[in-house]
Amino acid sequence: MVKNKIIPMIYDEVFKSVLQDKESEGYLTDIISNITGIKKSYMKGNIVFKNTELPKDNFKEKGKTTDLIIEIKENIINLEMNKNYYEGLYEKNDSYLDKLKEGVITKGESFPRRRKIIQINFDNFEIFDERKVIKFEMIDKERGLVRSDYVYTGDVEIYHVNLKSVIKKYYNKDTLSKFEKELLLMTLDNEEELIEISKGDKEMECVAKKISKVSKEEELKGIYDIEEREEFIHNRIREHAMIDGYEKGQKDGIKKGKHEGMIESKKEIATNMLNKKIDIKTISEVTGLSVNEIEKLK
């Protein structure tokens, strides 16, 4: 890895490891409080991290894994780090909420305890507007009435935190609030910047040290390198599939077109790798093409 470069919290492994650390409790409660309005004093000492694999609908269904699920008294809070936007991202996150809603009533209770379901999405991209925090809930559009203010329902609160808006302020050298600095810590990949931003605040300093420590673990560095490489390849394949495959799909059927586009994209990437003298075995592992397919591209 590059000198002073660290693995930021936008990567799930770091996100989970840092926020579940006992010394990060002050940082975590401060962020949740700023987003939802829940008081820090209410949360202090009451945070329970739950199993992050949600229940399955049936035996064959693959387990759905969320980033973090926290129980704070009558609140269930799902924290999601969305590193990149892709089609279907929020449908996936909505499916987590459905599972959580199903699991909030404890079996065997005569009068089941009802809990509030809250999801906080940390978006490493700007998809709505420039606001740092946007809250979504079930509302009467005509009069602005929030349904859960009147009757108990299974409605949930969904928050989207725009990390890019904070990054823009930072690089424009604008003054940042403490909350904005806390969010910025999630995105920084330079150790010196991490130390500088957290300086003078004990809670943030603890988080900065934890991020640096986790980043230097050899196993995680390997995960990071593989993920970066795979993301590059997948992005290239996705780009070509959208250009070539999707256009073909308009005539021949979207499914067939995407498949053909993916194959052509993999071949193009393989050809470029061959031109750079990369060995065939590695090319096969990265692209998924067989050795024979790659040999024909020479």
C-alpha positions in Angstrom: 0.0 0.0 0.0 1.0 3.6 -0.6 2.8 5.4 2.3 0.3 7.0 4.7 -2.6 5.4 2.8 -5.1 3.8 5.0 -8.3 1.8 4.3 -11.2 4.1 5.0 -14.5 3.2 6.7 -16.3 3.1 3.4 -15.1 -0.5 3.3 -17.4 -2.8 5.2 -14.7 -4.6 7.2 -13.3 -1.3 8.6 -16.8 0.2 9.1 -17.9 -2.8 11.2 -14.6 -3.2 13.1 -14.4 0.5 14.1 -18.0 1.0 15.1 -18.2 -2.2 17.2 -15.1 -1.2 19.2 -16.1 -0.2 22.8 -13.9 2.9 22.6 -15.9 4.1 19.6 -19.1 4.3 21.5 -19.0 8.1 22.0 -18.4 8.6 18.3 -21.1 6.2 17.3 -23.7 7.7 19.7 -22.8 11.2 18.6 -23.4 10.4 14.9 -26.7 8.6 15.6 -27.9 11.4 17.8 -27.1 14.1 15.1 -28.9 12.0 12.5 -32.0 10.8 14.4 -32.3 13.2 17.3 -32.1 10.3 19.9 -30.2 11.7 22.9 -26.7 10.5 23.6 -27.6 10.0 27.3 -30.4 7.7 26.3 -28.0 5.6 24.3 -25.0 5.5 26.6 -24.4 2.0 28.0 -27.5 0.7 26.2 -26.1 -0.2 22.8 -26.3 -3.9 21.9 -24.8 -5.2 18.6 -27.0 -7.9 17.1 -26.3 -10.7 14.7 -25.8 -9.1 11.3 -27.2 -12.1 9.3 -30.9 -11.8 8.9 -33.3 -14.7 9.1 -34.1 -16.7 5.9 -37.5 -17.1 4.3 -36.8 -20.7 3.5 -34.0 -23.2 3.6 -32.8 -22.5 0.1 -32.6 -18.7 0.5 -29.2 -17.3 0.9 -28.7 -15.4 4.2 -29.0 -11.6 3.9 -26.1 -9.9 5.6 -26.4 -6.3 6.7 -23.6 -4.0 7.8 -24.6 -3.4 11.4 -27.7 -3.9 13.5 -27.9 -2.1 16.8 -30.5 -2.5 19.5 -31.0 0.6 21.8 -33.9 -0.1 24.2 -37.0 0.0 22.0 -35.1 1.0 18.9 -33.6 -1.3 16.2 -31.1 0.6 14.1 -29.6 -0.7 10.9 -26.4 1.1 9.8 -25.5 0.6 6.1 -22.3 1.8 4.5 -23.0 2.3 0.7 -19.6 2.5 -0.8 -20.8 2.7 -4.4 -24.2 3.3 -6.0 -25.6 0.5 -8.3 -29.0 -0.4 -9.6 -30.8 -2.4 -7.0 -28.8 -1.1 -4.0 -31.8 0.4 -2.2 -34.0 -2.5 -3.1 -31.5 -4.7 -1.3 -31.5 -2.3 1.7 -35.3 -2.3 1.8 -35.3 -6.1 1.9 -33.2 -5.8 5.1 -35.9 -3.6 6.6 -38.6 -6.1 5.7 -36.6 -8.8 7.6 -36.1 -6.6 10.6 -39.8 -5.7 10.7 -40.7 -9.5 10.7 -38.3 -10.1 13.6 -39.2 -7.4 16.0 -42.0 -9.3 17.8 -40.6 -11.8 20.2 -42.3 -15.2 20.0 -44.1 -16.3 23.2 -44.9 -12.9 24.5 -48.5 -12.2 25.4 -48.1 -8.5 24.6 -45.2 -8.3 22.2 -42.9 -5.3 22.7 -43.0 -3.0 19.7 -39.8 -1.5 18.5 -39.0 1.4 16.2 -37.0 0.3 13.1 -34.5 2.9 11.8 -32.1 2.6 8.9 -29.2 4.9 8.4 -27.5 4.8 5.0 -24.1 6.4 4.7 -23.9 7.2 1.0 -20.4 7.6 -0.5 -22.1 9.4 -3.5 -24.6 12.1 -4.1 -27.9 10.9 -5.4 -30.6 13.1 -3.9 -29.3 16.6 -3.3 -26.7 18.6 -1.4 -28.2 18.1 2.1 -26.1 16.1 4.6 -29.0 14.2 6.1 -32.3 13.4 4.4 -35.1 11.7 6.3 -37.7 9.5 4.6 -40.9 8.3 6.2 -44.6 7.5 5.4 -46.3 10.8 4.9 -49.5 12.4 3.6 -48.2 14.4 0.7 -51.2 16.8 0.6 -51.1 17.9 4.3 -47.7 16.7 5.5 -49.1 14.3 8.1 -46.7 11.6 9.3 -48.7 8.4 9.7 -46.8 7.1 12.7 -47.5 10.3 14.6 -51.2 9.2 14.8 -51.3 5.4 14.9 -48.9 2.6 15.6 -47.7 1.0 12.4 -44.8 -0.9 11.0 -43.5 2.3 9.4 -39.8 2.8 9.5 -37.5 5.8 9.4 -34.9 5.9 6.7 -32.0 8.3 6.7 -29.6 9.0 3.9 -26.3 10.7 4.9 -24.5 12.4 2.0 -20.8 11.8 2.7 -19.9 13.5 -0.6 -21.3 16.9 0.6 -18.9 16.8 3.6 -15.9 15.8 1.4 -16.7 18.8 -0.9 -16.7 21.2 2.1 -13.4 19.7 3.3 -11.6 20.1 0.0 -13.1 23.6 -0.5 -11.4 24.4 2.9 -14.8 25.4 4.4 -15.2 25.3 8.2 -16.5 21.9 9.4 -18.7 21.3 12.4 -17.9 18.4 14.8 -20.6 16.3 13.2 -19.2 16.9 9.7 -15.7 16.0 10.9 -17.1 12.7 12.3 -18.6 11.9 8.9 -15.4 12.9 7.1 -13.4 10.4 9.2 -15.4 7.7 7.4 -14.0 8.7 4.0 -10.4 9.7 4.5 -7.7 7.3 3.1 -4.7 9.3 4.3 -3.4 8.8 7.8 -2.0 12.3 8.2 -5.4 13.9 7.3 -7.1 11.5 9.6 -4.9 12.6 12.5 -5.3 16.3 11.7 -9.1 16.2 11.5 -9.5 14.2 14.7 -6.9 16.3 16.7 -8.2 17.7 20.0 -11.3 15.5 20.2 -10.8 12.4 22.3 -13.7 10.4 20.8 -12.5 11.1 17.2 -8.9 10.5 18.1 -9.8 7.0 19.4 -11.6 6.3 16.1 -8.7 7.6 14.0 -6.3 5.3 15.9 -8.7 2.3 15.4 -9.0 3.0 11.6 -5.2 3.2 11.3 -4.7 0.0 13.3 -7.3 -2.0 11.3 -5.8 -0.7 8.1 -2.4 -2.2 8.9 -3.6 -5.7 9.5 -2.2 -7.9 6.8 -5.3 -9.9 6.2 -7.4 -6.7 5.6 -4.8 -5.3 3.3 -5.2 -8.4 1.2 -9.0 -8.0 1.1 -8.6 -4.4 0.2 -6.2 -5.1 -2.7 -8.5 -7.9 -4.1 -11.6 -5.7 -3.7 -10.0 -2.8 -5.5 -8.9 -5.0 -8.4 -12.2 -6.7 -8.7 -14.1 -3.4 -8.5 -12.0 -2.1 -11.4 -12.7 -5.2 -13.5 -16.4 -5.2 -12.7 -16.7 -1.5 -13.5 -15.1 -2.0 -16.9 -17.3 -5.0 -17.6 -20.4 -3.1 -16.4 -19.5 -0.1 -18.6 -19.1 -2.2 -21.7 -22.2 -4.3 -20.9 -24.3 -1.2 -20.7 -22.9 0.2 -24.0 -22.6 -2.9 -26.1 -24.8 -5.5 -24.3 -27.7 -3.3 -23.5 -28.0 -1.9 -27.0 -28.0 -5.4 -28.4 -30.5 -6.4 -25.8 -33.0 -3.8 -27.2 -33.2 -5.9 -30.4 -32.4 -9.4 -29.2 -33.7 -9.3 -25.6 -32.2 -7.5 -22.7 -31.0 -10.7 -20.9 -29.2 -12.0 -24.0 -27.8 -8.6 -24.8 -26.3 -8.1 -21.4 -24.7 -11.6 -21.4 -23.1 -11.0 -24.8 -21.9 -7.6 -23.7 -20.3 -9.1 -20.6 -18.5 -11.7 -22.7 -17.2 -9.1 -25.2 -16.1 -6.9 -22.4 -14.2 -9.7 -20.7 -12.5 -10.5 -24.0 -11.4 -6.9 -24.4 -10.0 -6.8 -20.9 -8.2 -10.1 -21.5 -6.7 -8.7 -24.7 -5.4 -5.6 -22.9 -3.9 -7.8 -20.2 -2.2 -10.0 -22.8 -0.7 -6.9 -24.4 0.7 -6.0 -21.0 2.3 -9.5 -20.8 0.2 -10.6 -17.9 0.2 -14.4 -17.6 -2.8 -16.3 -18.9 -3.6 -18.0 -15.6 -4.0 -14.7 -13.9 -6.1 -13.3 -16.8 -8.3 -16.4 -16.5 -8.8 -15.9 -12.8 -9.6 -12.2 -13.1 -12.0 -12.4 -16.2 -13.5 -15.8 -15.7 -12.6 -16.8 -19.3 -11.0 -20.2 -19.9 -7.4 -20.6 -20.9 -8.5 -21.9 -24.3 -10.7 -18.8 -24.9 -7.8 -16.5 -23.9 -5.3 -18.4 -26.2 -7.6 -17.7 -29.1 -7.3 -13.9 -28.5 -3.6 -13.9 -29.1 
